Amino acid sequence: MNNDQGTLMLEAWKMEAGLKAVDSLAMKGLLNDPDVWKKRLTDAPAGVLNELPWLMFTMLDRVTKSTQK
């Protein structure tokens, strides 16, 4: 957390890991609009982190649907 601005600042390695995860999930068909997610992660990581519970449930739903076929 950057106390001067009250915004979340990710360390470089965390940002790199997040961007790689977005690419990987998109290649697997589990995440739509990877460029939008990358921009959001870069510009407003706190907003992405706030959405993670929703995103995790959605992704788990997609994964379980694809494994039940």
N, C-alpha and C positions, 0 to 999 in steps of 0.2 A: 504494500500500500504506500503510495506516495502521499505523505501527510500534507505537503504544501498544496496539492491540488485536490486531495480527497479521492483520487482515482487509483485503480489497481494497475500496477506496473509489473508485467511478467519478466522474469529473468530470461536472457537470450536462449538458454537451453530449453526452458519451458515453452517458449514461443515456437522454437524449432520443432519440438516434439508434438505440439498441438497442430502445427501446420502439416506435419507428416501424417498425423492421425486423420486429419480431414481428407488428405489425398487418398489414404488407404481405404477409408470408409466409403469414399465416393467411387473408387475403383471396384469395390465389392457390391455397389448398388445399394448401400445402406444409408447414404447421405446425399440429398439433392443439393444442387447449387453450391459446389465446393468453393467457388470464387467468392460468393457472398459470405460464406462462413469464414473464409480466410480474412476477408476484409473486416468482418465483425470482430474476429479474434484479435486482429492487429489494432483496430481502432478503439474497441470497447470490450476488453476481456472480461470486465466485471459483469457486463450484460450477458455474455455467453455463459459464464459460471452460474449466474442466476437461473439460466434455462436448462442447466444440465439434468436436474431430476426429470423434467418433461422429456428431454431428448433421450435420456437413458431408457425410459419406459417405452418410448416410440421405437427405439432401435431394438430393444428386446422383443417387442411385438413383431417387428419385421423379421428378425432372426428366427423366432419360433415358428412363424408362418412358413418360412422357406424350408425349415427342417422337417415340417410335418407333411410335406408333399411327397 
